[in-house]
Amino acid sequence: MDFPAELQDQIIDCLHDEKHTLGTCGLVSKIWLRSSRHHLFALVTLRDQTWEALIPLLNSPLATFTHSIRSLAISQTVELDMTSTALLDHIIPRLPRLPAVRCLRLSNLAWEGLTAVTADYLTALFATITELDLQMVVFRDPHQLAVLVSRFPCLEKTSLRPIFLDDSAEAQVSHPPEIPRGLTHVRLNFISNSTDDPLKETHLWLEGTSSSPSPVRTLEVGLVAAQSLPSLGKLLHVLGPQLHDLDIKLSYHVTADDVKSHVDLSESTNLKKLTIHISLRRFGVGAGPQRPHAPWEILVAVHSHISILTIVLTLDAIELIDILDWARLNAVLEKPHFVALQRLHFIVHCYSVVTTAVDAAIRGRLREAETRGIVDISFLQTSRGFTHG
């Protein structure tokens, strides 16, 4: 029977994370081979133990699957050497052109000390990527990171968890390179470096210029510690009315007073989507009653009409829900900035709780929002840092 190819594709799409099954599908026919390759080789990871075997395969004229590679990851599994660039220096010059790659991921690597030739080859090879993901990558300072980001003109999204050997080079960062004009989505994910404030100087290279403001529309940032809140405030000031979507996750030790003092959303007049994370776990809530309430203060700081509010709850016991100040949340939702709210979405990370009980418990503690029919509650059995994927 001549089964429609588009239906075959939809069925194979359901197998996107089952590599053995996808490999079997690829042996059925040319049509199935093409569809299965789309998922099987969507992400290729080069690690320190496997790159020597994979590089010749990528360079082989018979390797037609390279046109299916949409994400390339280079990762080091051994302990991170803050200055060693050996893995990048070995892999990058041997990479062939991979025309379909749109996402480049580097993790547990050192960029500081990389030769200029290698750096130039990498940025030329992947000049058309739209997403850059840098996790635990060592840079000399924020300026060096800004230069790297600026060399990808088609960039639309970047996820950063850098380590800076020196973030005191103010003369350099005071004149940052131009931001890619398509860079609308920035994720600062559990940033780590050698100082007490890992967000320090971040606002300088995201600032843009008076004639060409920052293009960033979506900002995801977490975990934000108390010492980083002043820098977060500067970043929010820089983005100002350009910011449309904010996703923020505070650490356990941030209090309501910390948020009141430093998180100013008065200039974010076009903010439409807001996501806050609240962790209610036994090991994190016993140190003081203020801490689970700190994210509510972000709602108070809002100065624009929010259309979508997402509250991410991490729970391991349903009774912890009562720690939250639900009366405060209900009162905030009645304020003018939430009158036009179209969706109140609770995302619950639950490990050992009954989802139906949590659903009823949340709805039972909401007052005005429930009567407007805008509440949506979903559950995840595993935790993730952000809600945007």
LINMO-V773504 format. One record per run of one state. SS is the DSSP state (~ for helix, > for strand, _ for the rest). FROM is the first residue (numbers start at 1). TO is the last residue. If there is no record, write none. Layout:
ss:SS from:FROM to:TO
ss:SS from:FROM to:TO
This chain:
ss:_ from:1 to:4
ss:~ from:5 to:13
ss:_ from:14 to:18
ss:~ from:19 to:25
ss:_ from:26 to:29
ss:~ from:30 to:40
ss:_ from:41 to:42
ss:> from:43 to:47
ss:_ from:48 to:50
ss:~ from:51 to:59
ss:_ from:60 to:63
ss:~ from:64 to:68
ss:_ from:69 to:70
ss:> from:71 to:75
ss:_ from:76 to:85
ss:~ from:86 to:94
ss:_ from:95 to:102
ss:> from:103 to:110
ss:_ from:111 to:115
ss:~ from:116 to:125
ss:_ from:126 to:130
ss:> from:131 to:139
ss:_ from:140 to:141
ss:~ from:142 to:150
ss:_ from:151 to:156
ss:> from:157 to:164
ss:_ from:165 to:169
ss:~ from:170 to:173
ss:_ from:174 to:184
ss:> from:185 to:189
ss:_ from:190 to:201
ss:~ from:202 to:205
ss:_ from:206 to:207
ss:> from:208 to:208
ss:_ from:209 to:212
ss:> from:213 to:213
ss:_ from:214 to:217
ss:> from:218 to:224
ss:_ from:225 to:225
ss:~ from:226 to:242
ss:_ from:243 to:244
ss:> from:245 to:250
ss:_ from:251 to:255
ss:~ from:256 to:262
ss:_ from:263 to:272
ss:> from:273 to:280
ss:_ from:281 to:281
ss:~ from:282 to:285
ss:_ from:286 to:290
ss:~ from:291 to:293
ss:_ from:294 to:295
ss:~ from:296 to:300
ss:_ from:301 to:307
ss:> from:308 to:315
ss:_ from:316 to:317
ss:~ from:318 to:323
ss:_ from:324 to:325
ss:~ from:326 to:333
ss:_ from:334 to:335
ss:~ from:336 to:338
ss:_ from:339 to:342
ss:> from:343 to:350
ss:_ from:351 to:354
ss:~ from:355 to:365
ss:_ from:366 to:367
ss:~ from:368 to:371
ss:_ from:372 to:374
ss:> from:375 to:380
ss:_ from:381 to:389
